[in-house]
Amino acid sequence: MTKVTLEIEGMACSMCESHINEAVRKAFDVKKVSSSHSKNQTVILTEQEIDEQALRQVIDATGYRVSSIRSEPYQKKGLFSFGR
């Protein structure tokens, strides 16, 4: 699983967050997407790689602007952690 973090300019309220989340869900097969206008950030969890250029185009079409994209491996944190 991959965690994709977008820095987004232009979000001002919860409706802005919903607009971006809906656009991402319609364009890509994602496990989870959540946006925060106070952090100017959208976080996507996905099993498939997302093309950065396509992601920028989807966000640009909503009227917001992506200033950066960062991808990193994601592992769900469980209640218990066992070290070896």
C-alpha positions in Angstrom: 0.0 0.0 0.0 1.2 3.5 -0.8 0.5 6.8 1.0 0.4 9.8 -1.3 0.5 13.2 0.4 -0.5 16.3 -1.7 0.1 19.9 -0.7 -2.8 21.8 -2.2 -3.3 25.5 -2.5 -6.7 27.1 -2.5 -8.8 25.0 0.0 -10.8 27.2 2.3 -13.5 25.1 3.9 -15.0 21.6 4.3 -16.8 21.8 0.9 -13.4 22.4 -0.7 -12.2 19.2 1.0 -15.2 17.3 -0.2 -14.8 18.5 -3.8 -11.2 17.3 -3.9 -12.0 14.0 -2.2 -14.8 13.3 -4.7 -12.7 14.1 -7.7 -9.9 11.8 -6.5 -12.4 8.9 -5.8 -14.0 9.3 -9.3 -10.6 9.3 -11.1 -8.6 6.7 -9.3 -9.2 3.4 -7.4 -8.2 4.4 -3.9 -8.7 2.8 -0.5 -9.0 6.1 1.3 -8.7 9.9 0.6 -9.0 12.7 3.2 -8.3 16.4 2.8 -7.7 19.1 5.3 -8.1 22.8 4.4 -6.4 23.9 7.6 -3.3 21.8 6.7 -3.6 22.5 2.9 -3.2 18.8 2.5 -4.8 15.7 0.9 -3.7 12.2 1.9 -4.5 9.2 -0.4 -4.1 5.5 0.5 -3.9 3.3 -2.5 -2.8 -0.2 -3.6 -2.1 0.9 -7.2 0.5 3.4 -8.2 -1.1 6.8 -9.2 0.4 8.7 -12.1 1.5 12.1 -10.7 0.7 14.0 -13.8 -2.8 12.5 -14.0 -3.3 13.3 -10.3 -2.2 17.0 -10.9 -4.7 17.2 -13.8 -7.6 15.9 -11.7 -6.9 18.4 -8.9 -6.2 21.3 -11.4 -9.6 20.6 -12.9 -11.3 21.3 -9.6 -9.8 24.8 -9.4 -7.1 24.0 -6.8 -3.4 23.7 -7.3 -1.0 21.0 -6.3 2.3 22.4 -5.0 3.9 19.1 -4.1 3.3 15.3 -4.2 5.1 12.9 -1.9 4.7 9.1 -2.0 5.8 6.6 0.7 5.1 3.0 1.6 2.3 2.7 4.1 1.6 -0.1 6.6 -1.5 0.0 8.8 -0.5 0.3 12.4 -2.1 -2.3 14.5 -2.9 -2.3 18.2 0.1 -4.5 19.0 3.6 -4.3 17.6 5.8 -7.4 17.8 9.5 -6.8 17.2 12.0 -9.6 16.2 
